[in-house]
């Protein structure tokens, strides 16, 4: 860049607490996140390493160099190649995937396609993402159906207990179960494969919100067995913002209808299924984020991401334990990869004189610590994300902020 932005990103003046800090993994040195902050919120919007951002910009430049050549002649093959790479990564056939801007967009396609009768029910847990709940309530209200929320109590101790609690909400009118693979408010990994298996045995459909899963968990969509699955690339996979995917089993693809009707409504590409035609072209847009996903997958493979995940989990567990030592509160789940990966929550005492929003704002304004403070049910959580670029110094900064602010937030 000629305006000096690149220099500002690469050579900041580091605060004393961050000087000499080492990222949890060598791969972290490639990320563009400002090193003068304790950025512990990768789970919300992700962040991109330089090679992935460079790939993203490369495809944008290719588009600008000859828009007609790129969009009208090259793009179908490029998208098919990117989709094939993604399919290998998530464990399915390329024909079962379409690109969408994000997981919320994909869930809207599923919800608006499902034909519900008055009195039908869609069941979710009380751990679901707010946008997903709103989507299903919106659709159900307009069709005379009902979206029901089933509580899953904390702490969790076994997958069997979660499924048993969830099934208390199942009735003879339940058509669809919607469940997170990794919950946004509680960061818990849900037993989605067993939920899908049991739902199928009772004639119910399942849709899994996998917004946080790609890059944080090894995925095999065929083995999970759900009818529909939506995922994000921009979070833990670290692709460009605007890259997500929608998966549908072959025998369920005919149920899905496009949110935007374009040329694919009447097939224009010989050999493509309606599923690919409906969602492959919805008008002129910037496909660079989708095309960046192979670069993100390659980056993680080159850096042995299973080792990075393990190191991140270890630092997250250390941070969680130290917060517990300050608050005296217990974790909401066992410390095991089957329950959480690089993102976890640490319970905080609730002081009604100060909101979660105020605590989050003060951590940022006074300590340059970026971390969500979540109010969920009767709990207040610090939701901690650890990515390759994070360091022990980031955790120290968080602990320092919490301890200094405890006079109003932790008593």
C-alpha positions in Angstrom: 0.0 0.0 0.0 1.2 3.5 -0.8 -0.5 5.2 2.1 1.6 3.6 4.8 -1.2 1.4 6.1 0.9 -1.8 5.6 3.8 -0.3 7.6 1.4 0.6 10.4 0.2 -2.9 10.5 3.6 -4.5 10.6 5.7 -2.2 12.7 3.6 -0.9 15.6 5.0 0.6 18.7 4.3 -2.1 21.2 3.2 -1.5 24.8 5.5 -2.6 27.6 3.4 -5.6 28.5 3.5 -6.9 24.9 7.2 -6.4 24.1 9.0 -9.7 23.6 5.7 -11.6 23.8 5.8 -14.8 21.7 2.7 -16.1 19.9 1.4 -19.5 20.9 2.5 -20.8 17.5 4.9 -19.7 14.8 1.9 -19.4 12.4 0.6 -16.6 14.5 3.3 -14.3 13.2 1.5 -14.2 9.8 -1.7 -12.8 11.1 -2.6 -9.1 10.6 -4.2 -8.6 14.0 -2.8 -5.6 15.8 -0.1 -6.8 18.2 -0.6 -3.8 20.5 -3.8 -5.3 21.8 -4.8 -8.4 23.6 -7.2 -9.7 20.9 -9.1 -12.6 22.5 -12.1 -12.5 20.3 -11.2 -14.5 17.2 -14.5 -16.3 17.5 -16.7 -13.3 16.6 -15.2 -12.3 13.2 -12.0 -14.3 12.8 -8.8 -12.8 11.4 -6.6 -13.6 8.4 -3.0 -14.5 7.9 -1.1 -12.6 5.3 -1.0 -15.4 2.6 -4.8 -15.8 2.8 -5.3 -12.0 2.6 -2.9 -11.9 -0.3 -4.9 -14.6 -2.1 -8.1 -12.7 -1.5 -6.6 -9.5 -2.9 -5.2 -11.5 -5.9 -8.7 -12.6 -6.9 -10.0 -9.1 -6.5 -7.3 -7.8 -8.9 -8.0 -10.6 -11.3 -11.6 -9.5 -11.4 -10.7 -5.9 -12.0 -8.2 -6.6 -14.7 -10.9 -8.1 -17.0 -14.3 -8.3 -15.4 -16.1 -10.0 -18.2 -13.4 -12.6 -18.8 -13.2 -13.3 -15.0 -16.9 -13.4 -14.1 -18.4 -14.8 -17.3 -15.8 -17.2 -18.5 -13.3 -18.2 -15.7 -15.4 -18.0 -12.6 -17.5 -21.2 -12.8 -14.4 -23.4 -13.1 -12.6 -21.4 -10.3 -15.6 -21.8 -8.0 -15.8 -25.5 -8.8 -12.1 -26.0 -8.0 -12.5 -24.1 -4.7 -15.6 -26.1 -3.8 -13.7 -29.3 -4.4 -10.9 -28.2 -2.1 -13.4 -27.3 0.6 -15.3 -30.6 0.1 -12.2 -32.6 0.8 -11.6 -30.5 3.9 -15.1 -31.0 5.4 -15.6 -34.6 4.3 -18.2 -34.6 1.5 -18.7 -34.5 -2.2 -18.4 -31.1 -4.0 -21.9 -31.6 -5.3 -23.3 -31.4 -1.8 -21.8 -27.9 -1.1 -22.6 -24.4 -2.3 -20.9 -21.2 -1.2 -22.9 -18.6 0.8 -21.7 -15.4 2.4 -21.9 -16.7 6.0 -23.7 -19.3 8.1 -26.6 -17.0 8.9 -27.3 -16.7 5.2 -27.2 -20.5 4.8 -29.6 -21.0 7.7 -32.0 -18.5 6.2 -32.0 -20.6 3.0 -32.9 -23.7 5.0 -35.6 -22.0 7.2 -37.3 -20.2 4.3 -37.3 -23.4 2.2 -38.9 -25.6 4.8 -42.7 -25.9 4.2 -44.3 -25.9 7.6 -48.0 -26.4 8.4 -49.9 -24.6 11.1 -49.0 -26.3 14.4 -45.7 -27.8 13.2 -42.7 -27.2 15.5 -39.0 -26.5 15.1 -36.9 -27.3 18.1 -33.7 -25.7 19.2 -31.7 -25.4 22.4 -31.2 -22.4 24.6 -27.6 -22.3 23.5 -28.3 -21.2 19.9 -27.0 -18.1 18.2 -29.4 -15.2 18.4 -29.6 -14.7 14.6 -30.5 -18.3 14.2 -33.3 -18.2 16.8 -34.6 -15.0 15.1 -34.6 -16.6 11.7 -36.6 -19.6 12.8 -39.0 -17.6 14.9 -39.6 -15.2 11.9 -40.3 -18.1 9.6 -42.5 -20.1 12.0 -44.6 -17.1 12.9 -45.5 -16.5 9.3 -46.5 -20.1 8.7 -48.5 -20.6 11.9 -45.8 -22.9 13.2 -43.9 -22.7 16.5 -40.2 -22.4 17.3 -39.5 -24.0 20.7 -36.4 -23.6 22.8 -35.4 -26.5 25.0 -33.1 -25.7 28.0 -29.8 -27.6 28.3 -28.6 -27.1 31.9 -25.1 -26.4 33.1 -22.7 -27.8 33.9 -22.7 -30.4 31.2 -21.3 -33.8 32.0 -22.1 -36.2 29.2 -23.4 -36.2 25.6 -26.2 -38.6 26.7 -27.4 -36.1 29.2 -27.6 -33.3 26.6 -29.5 -35.5 24.2 -31.9 -36.6 26.9 -32.6 -33.0 27.9 -33.1 -32.0 24.2 -35.5 -34.8 23.6 -37.8 -33.6 26.4 -38.8 -30.9 23.9 -39.6 -33.3 21.1 -43.3 -33.7 20.4 -45.3 -35.4 17.7 -45.4 -32.1 15.8 -41.6 -31.6 15.7 -40.4 -31.4 12.1 -36.9 -30.0 12.4 -34.2 -29.9 15.1 -31.8 -27.0 14.9 -28.6 -27.3 16.9 -25.2 -25.7 17.1 -22.0 -27.7 16.5 -20.2 -25.3 18.7 -22.4 -23.0 20.7 -21.9 -19.2 20.4 -22.8 -18.2 24.0 -21.3 -21.2 25.8 -18.6 -22.4 23.4 -19.6 -26.0 24.0 -19.3 -28.8 21.4 -22.7 -30.5 20.9 -23.1 -34.2 20.0 -24.5 -33.4 16.6 -23.9 -36.8 15.0 -26.0 -38.6 17.6 -28.6 -35.9 17.5 -28.9 -36.3 13.7 -29.0 -40.1 14.0 -31.8 -40.1 16.6 -33.8 -37.5 14.8 -33.6 -39.4 11.5 -34.8 -42.5 13.2 -37.9 -40.6 14.3 -38.5 -39.0 10.9 -37.3 -35.5 11.8 -34.9 -33.3 9.8 -31.8 -31.7 11.4 -30.0 -28.5 10.6 -26.6 -27.9 12.2 -25.2 -24.4 12.8 -21.5 -25.0 12.3 -20.4 -21.3 12.3 -17.5 -22.0 14.7 -16.6 -25.5 13.7 -14.5 -25.3 10.4 -10.8 -24.8 11.5 -11.6 -25.6 15.1 -12.8 -29.2 14.7 -12.0 -31.9 12.2 -15.1 -32.2 10.1 -16.6 -35.2 8.2 -20.1 -34.1 7.2 -20.9 -37.5 5.7 -20.2 -39.1 9.1 -22.2 -36.5 11.0 -25.2 -37.5 9.0 -27.2 -34.3 9.3 -29.6 -33.2 6.6 -28.2 -29.7 6.4 -25.1 -28.0 7.7 -23.9 -24.4 7.5 -20.4 -23.2 8.3 -18.2 -20.1 8.2 -14.8 -19.8 6.6 -14.0 -16.4 8.1 -13.9 -17.5 11.7 -11.6 -20.4 12.7 -10.6 -21.3 9.2 -9.3 -17.8 8.7 -10.5 -17.2 5.2 -11.6 -13.8 4.0 -14.8 -12.3 5.4 -17.8 -13.3 3.2 -17.0 -16.9 2.8 -19.3 -19.6 4.1 -20.9 -22.8 2.9 -24.2 -24.7 2.9 -24.2 -28.5 2.9 -27.3 -30.5 2.0 -27.5 -34.3 1.7 -28.3 -35.3 -1.9 -31.8 -36.6 -1.0 -32.6 -33.3 0.7 -31.3 -30.8 -1.9 -34.6 -30.6 -3.7 -36.1 -29.1 -0.6 -34.0 -26.0 -0.8 -35.1 -22.9 -2.7 -33.1 -19.8 -3.5 -33.4 -16.6 -1.4 -32.6 -14.7 -4.6 -34.0 -15.9 -7.9 -31.5 -15.4 -10.7 -30.3 -17.3 -13.8 -30.0 -20.5 -12.0 -33.8 -20.8 -11.6 -33.8 -22.1 -15.1 -30.6 -24.1 -15.4 -27.9 -22.4 -17.5 -25.0 -24.8 -16.9 -25.3 -28.2 -18.5 -24.7 -31.0 -16.0 -25.3 -29.0 -12.9 -27.9 -30.1 -10.4 -30.7 -27.6 -9.4 -28.9 -27.2 -6.1 -25.8 -25.9 -7.7 -27.7 -23.8 -10.3 -30.0 -22.1 -7.7 -27.1 -21.0 -5.5 -24.1 -20.8 -7.9 -25.0 -17.5 -9.5 -27.3 -14.9 -7.7 -26.1 -11.9 -9.7 -22.9 -9.9 -9.9 -20.9 -9.9 -6.7 -17.3 -10.3 -5.5 -16.3 -14.0 -5.3 -12.8 -13.3 -3.9 -13.7 -14.5 -0.4 -14.9 -17.8 -1.7 -11.8 -18.3 -3.8 -9.6 -17.5 -0.7 -10.8 -20.6 1.1 -8.3 -23.0 -0.5 -5.5 -20.7 0.6 -6.8 -20.8 4.1 -6.9 -24.6 4.1 -3.4 -24.7 2.6 -2.1 -22.4 5.2 -3.4 -24.5 8.1 -2.1 -27.7 6.6 1.3 -26.2 6.0 1.4 -25.2 9.7 0.3 -28.5 11.1 -2.9 -27.1 12.5 -3.6 -30.0 14.8 -0.5 -28.9 16.8 -1.7 -25.3 16.8 -5.1 -26.3 18.1 -3.6 -28.3 20.9 -1.3 -25.4 21.9 -4.3 -23.0 21.8 -6.4 -25.3 23.9 -3.7 -25.5 26.5 -3.4 -21.7 26.8 -7.1 -21.3 26.9 -7.3 -23.9 29.7 -4.6 -22.0 31.6 -6.5 -18.8 31.3 -9.8 -20.4 32.3 -8.2 -21.9 35.4 -6.6 -18.6 36.4 -9.9 -16.8 36.0 -11.6 -19.5 38.2 -8.9 -18.8 40.8 -10.0 -15.2 40.9 -13.7 -15.7 40.8 -14.0 -19.0 42.8 -16.5 -20.3 40.1 -16.4 -23.7 38.5 -16.2 -24.4 34.7 -19.3 -25.4 32.8 -17.9 -28.5 31.3 -15.0 -31.0 31.7 -11.7 -29.9 30.2 -11.5 -32.2 27.2 -11.4 -31.6 23.4 -14.8 -33.2 22.9 -16.3 -30.4 25.0 -14.4 -27.3 23.7 -11.5 -26.6 21.4 -9.9 -23.1 21.0 -12.8 -21.2 22.5 -14.2 -21.6 26.0 -16.1 -19.6 28.6 -15.1 -18.6 32.1 -18.0 -17.8 34.5 -17.9 -14.4 36.2 -20.0 -13.3 39.2 -23.0 -11.2 38.1 -23.1 -7.7 39.6 -26.4 -6.1 38.5 -24.9 -2.7 39.1 -22.7 -3.2 36.0 -23.7 -4.8 32.8 -21.7 -7.3 30.7 -21.6 -4.6 28.0 -20.0 -2.1 30.4 -17.4 -4.6 31.6 -16.5 -5.5 28.1 -16.2 -1.8 27.2 -13.9 -1.1 30.1 -11.6 -4.0 29.4 -11.1 -2.6 25.9 -11.0 1.1 26.8 -8.7 0.8 29.8 -6.7 -2.3 29.1 -6.9 -2.9 25.3 -8.3 -6.3 25.9 -10.9 -7.4 23.3 -13.1 -10.2 24.7 -16.9 -10.7 24.7 -18.6 -10.6 28.1 -21.8 -12.7 27.6 -24.9 -12.7 29.7 -26.8 -16.0 29.2 -29.6 -17.2 31.3 -28.5 -16.6 34.9 -24.8 -16.6 34.0 -22.2 -14.1 33.0 -19.2 -15.4 30.9 -16.0 -14.2 29.6 -15.8 -16.0 26.2 -12.2 -16.6 25.5 -10.8 -17.3 22.0 -7.2 -18.4 21.6 -5.8 -18.4 18.1 -2.2 -18.9 16.8 -1.3 -15.2 17.2 -2.3 -15.0 20.9 0.3 -15.2 23.7 0.7 -15.7 27.4 1.0 -11.9 27.6 -2.5 -11.6 26.3 -3.8 -13.8 29.1 -1.8 -11.8 31.6 -3.4 -8.6 30.3 -6.9 -10.1 30.6 -6.2 -11.3 34.2 -4.8 -7.9 35.2 -7.8 -6.1 33.8 -10.3 -8.5 35.6 -8.4 -8.2 38.9 -8.2 -4.4 38.7 -11.9 -4.1 37.8 -13.1 -6.6 40.4 -14.2 -3.9 42.7 -17.2 -3.4 40.5 -17.5 -6.6 38.4 -16.2 -9.5 40.4 -17.6 -8.9 43.9 
